[in-house]
């Protein structure tokens, strides 16, 4: 996504990598930090997904 936005602002031709079906999942940093703190303070020892289950398609 960084390269796409960089090309957009610099006036370069836009490049789409792969077939153009990539997706991204975004999360607020504060939400991620809160999740990590809760994870460290908790008793669970197994794998835990603290990411965002939603996603958007790259342009």
MODELLER restraints for C-alpha pairs under 7 A, 6 or more apart:
rsr = mdl.restraints
at = mdl.atoms
rsr.add(forms.Gaussian(group=physical.xy_distance, feature=features.Distance(at['CA:4:A'], at['CA:14:A']), mean=6.29, stdev=0.5))
rsr.add(forms.Gaussian(group=physical.xy_distance, feature=features.Distance(at['CA:4:A'], at['CA:15:A']), mean=6.73, stdev=0.5))
rsr.add(forms.Gaussian(group=physical.xy_distance, feature=features.Distance(at['CA:7:A'], at['CA:13:A']), mean=6.56, stdev=0.5))
rsr.add(forms.Gaussian(group=physical.xy_distance, feature=features.Distance(at['CA:7:A'], at['CA:14:A']), mean=5.90, stdev=0.5))
rsr.add(forms.Gaussian(group=physical.xy_distance, feature=features.Distance(at['CA:8:A'], at['CA:14:A']), mean=6.57, stdev=0.5))
rsr.add(forms.Gaussian(group=physical.xy_distance, feature=features.Distance(at['CA:21:A'], at['CA:57:A']), mean=6.75, stdev=0.5))
rsr.add(forms.Gaussian(group=physical.xy_distance, feature=features.Distance(at['CA:22:A'], at['CA:57:A']), mean=5.96, stdev=0.5))
rsr.add(forms.Gaussian(group=physical.xy_distance, feature=features.Distance(at['CA:22:A'], at['CA:58:A']), mean=5.77, stdev=0.5))
rsr.add(forms.Gaussian(group=physical.xy_distance, feature=features.Distance(at['CA:23:A'], at['CA:55:A']), mean=6.22, stdev=0.5))
rsr.add(forms.Gaussian(group=physical.xy_distance, feature=features.Distance(at['CA:23:A'], at['CA:56:A']), mean=5.44, stdev=0.5))
rsr.add(forms.Gaussian(group=physical.xy_distance, feature=features.Distance(at['CA:23:A'], at['CA:57:A']), mean=4.27, stdev=0.5))
rsr.add(forms.Gaussian(group=physical.xy_distance, feature=features.Distance(at['CA:23:A'], at['CA:58:A']), mean=5.59, stdev=0.5))
rsr.add(forms.Gaussian(group=physical.xy_distance, feature=features.Distance(at['CA:24:A'], at['CA:55:A']), mean=5.38, stdev=0.5))
rsr.add(forms.Gaussian(group=physical.xy_distance, feature=features.Distance(at['CA:24:A'], at['CA:56:A']), mean=5.48, stdev=0.5))
rsr.add(forms.Gaussian(group=physical.xy_distance, feature=features.Distance(at['CA:24:A'], at['CA:57:A']), mean=6.36, stdev=0.5))
rsr.add(forms.Gaussian(group=physical.xy_distance, feature=features.Distance(at['CA:24:A'], at['CA:58:A']), mean=6.89, stdev=0.5))
rsr.add(forms.Gaussian(group=physical.xy_distance, feature=features.Distance(at['CA:25:A'], at['CA:52:A']), mean=6.03, stdev=0.5))
rsr.add(forms.Gaussian(group=physical.xy_distance, feature=features.Distance(at['CA:25:A'], at['CA:54:A']), mean=6.11, stdev=0.5))
rsr.add(forms.Gaussian(group=physical.xy_distance, feature=features.Distance(at['CA:25:A'], at['CA:55:A']), mean=4.43, stdev=0.5))
rsr.add(forms.Gaussian(group=physical.xy_distance, feature=features.Distance(at['CA:25:A'], at['CA:56:A']), mean=6.47, stdev=0.5))
rsr.add(forms.Gaussian(group=physical.xy_distance, feature=features.Distance(at['CA:26:A'], at['CA:52:A']), mean=6.48, stdev=0.5))
rsr.add(forms.Gaussian(group=physical.xy_distance, feature=features.Distance(at['CA:27:A'], at['CA:51:A']), mean=6.94, stdev=0.5))
rsr.add(forms.Gaussian(group=physical.xy_distance, feature=features.Distance(at['CA:27:A'], at['CA:52:A']), mean=6.00, stdev=0.5))
rsr.add(forms.Gaussian(group=physical.xy_distance, feature=features.Distance(at['CA:35:A'], at['CA:50:A']), mean=6.18, stdev=0.5))
